[in-house]
Amino acid sequence: MNRGTPELLVFTCGDAARIALLRESCEAVDIDLQVYPTVEPWPGYVSGKLKAGVRFLQDRTEPFAMFVDGYDSLVLKPEAEILGRLRAMGSPVLISGERNCWPDVELAQKYKNDMPNRLFLNAGGYIGPRAELMTMMHYAIAEAEGEDDQRAWTKAYLAGRLPSVQIDHIRFIFASMGDGDEALRTHPCVAHFNGRTPGREQYWQERVVARA
C-alpha cells in the first residue's frame, strides 16, 4: 500500500524478532515502524533509549514523532487518528501514564492531584513535534542518575523542567494494560503491556480474527 509522505515517525529500538508483533500491528494500520539500532552490549535504558533515540531523531524529517516500547506494545490506530488525538489534547508532548508510581512510590505525593483520573508517568510511550520531543528527551537525560529512563523522566517532570509534557491521564493515546480493563475504555492508539503484563499476543490475535 502506498503510504504517501508520513507526518508521524513511529520509532522504537530492539531485536528484530522481539519487535515482530509491534511491527505487525503497525502494518495493520498502515504505519511504517522505524527501528534504530541498539548498542551492544546493551548500555542501559537512558543510553539505549533516550540518548540513542535523540541521535536517531536528529537525522529524520517527519514533523511529529512517537516512541513506543518495542517488546510489549501494540499500535492500534492509524497516523491520522493518532495526530488528531494529539492535537485534541492540546499538549505539545504527551507521555503515557499508569496507576503505579514506579520505580519510586514515595514520589506519588509530589504529583499534582488535580486530574479526574490520577495516573503517574510511564516512559513506555511519548509523542509530540519531533524537535520539541528531542528537547524534552535532552532534559530527561540531564536528570538521569544511572540508567533508569523512567526515573529520569519522572525527576525532570516533577522538577518542572518539562513544561511541554503532559501525562495522558485519560488514556487517549497511550493505555497501560497493567491498569486493568479500564485501560481500553477510551479505545487508545497504543496498548502497552507494561510491567510484564500478560496477554499481548492473545489480545492481538483476537483483533486479527475480528478483522478477518
ZADREN-452420 format. One record per residue (C-alpha): z, y, x. Coordinates in steps of 0.001 Angstrom, whole numbers, plus 500000, padded with zeros to 6 digits. Example, Ala and Ser with C-alpha at 12.3 -4.5 7.8 and 13.67 -1.06 7.14 Angstrom:
507800495500512300507140498940513670
END
This chain:
500000500000500000499177503496501232502462505337501500500924508674502468502940511019504653506653510430504082509135513276503843512068510930504378512743508919507511514911505892506734516273504552510000518691502057511455519334500087514618519898496449515367518486492998515901515210492334514048516421489097512472519626490637511164517903493628509580515264491475507858516877491759504421517222495530504710513561495773505710512550493623502743514476495883500381512774498955501860509335497400501493510064496673497829510458500429497176507567501450499453509712502733502325508736502068505930512046501343507665512214502660511225514389500904513795515399502489517067516150500169519975519713499161520669521231499423524114522067496145525820524793495253526304525983496971523116527980500036524253529857500606521003529202502406517746529366506021518918526937505359521748524806502778519969524568504520516586525294508222516943524117509094520452521102506786520362520379507924516811520233511585517827517841510772520653515642508868518210515601511700515665514555514251518274511108512678518507510493512415514772508741514910512499509933513980508995511848516855507343514569514542505983516342511526507487518686508834506139520665506412508281521801503107506780523755500305508419521222497638509276523187494433508810524879494972505454522813497462503413520011497382500845517782500310499873517191500194496114515274503375495222512030504946496496511789508111498538511154510463495628514276509278493798516435509497496918515328513035497771515615514117494144519218512966494055519996514643497375518705517960496039520658517474492811523873517027494790523396520481496297524692519491499736522631519672502939524141516452504308525608513678502172527681510839503629528850507645501998532339507255500581534663504331499913538055503688498345539691502648501599540692505259504150539666503314507221540448502949510097543390505384509861545036505006506465547582507711507295544780510288507183544352509835503429546845512629502761544643515061504691541682514642502353541319517123499524542270515643496193540050517815494008537416515253493049537464513173489829536703510062491880538522510260495201536668508434497945537120508559501689534418508962504306532343505917505226529941506064508172527581503385506871525105505834505384524232509521505599521265511669504634520070515238504996517476517514506538516690515916509886517613518940512030520847519558510113521761515892510261521318515888514037523645518876514330526327517146512265525931513984514360526469516065517513529687517462516015530906513946515216530106512798518766532152515690520148535202514417518218534862510803519346537731509012521024536404505647522089533518504042520235534590504076516578531904506132514828533753506271511509536832507713513211534604510273514970533001511355511682536407511448509965538069513569512644535233516090512584535199516191508778538950516675508376538962519306511123536468521347509115533751521004511733531194519533509333530622522372506845527263520910505790528677517473504965529775516330501517531150512871500705529182511106497970532133510970495563530027509885492595528061507217494483524845508997493505523026507812496633525427505517498524527614502831496970530182500900498993530153497475497403533664496779498592534776499157495831534007496544493165531773496566490095532108500308489567530015500840492699526849500071490728527510502125487604525547505101488936522617502865489951522802504004493588519926504327496025521710502341498751524088499407498290526321498991501335528183495692501542530675497212503929533798495660505331532217492197505304531922492358501526530144489149500447527258488847498035524446490881499595521960488007499722522787486853496183522543490386494818519147490878496433517807487540495220518864488395491671516918491658491912513870489852493258513983487378490373514443490195487871511323491966489186509188488806489089
END
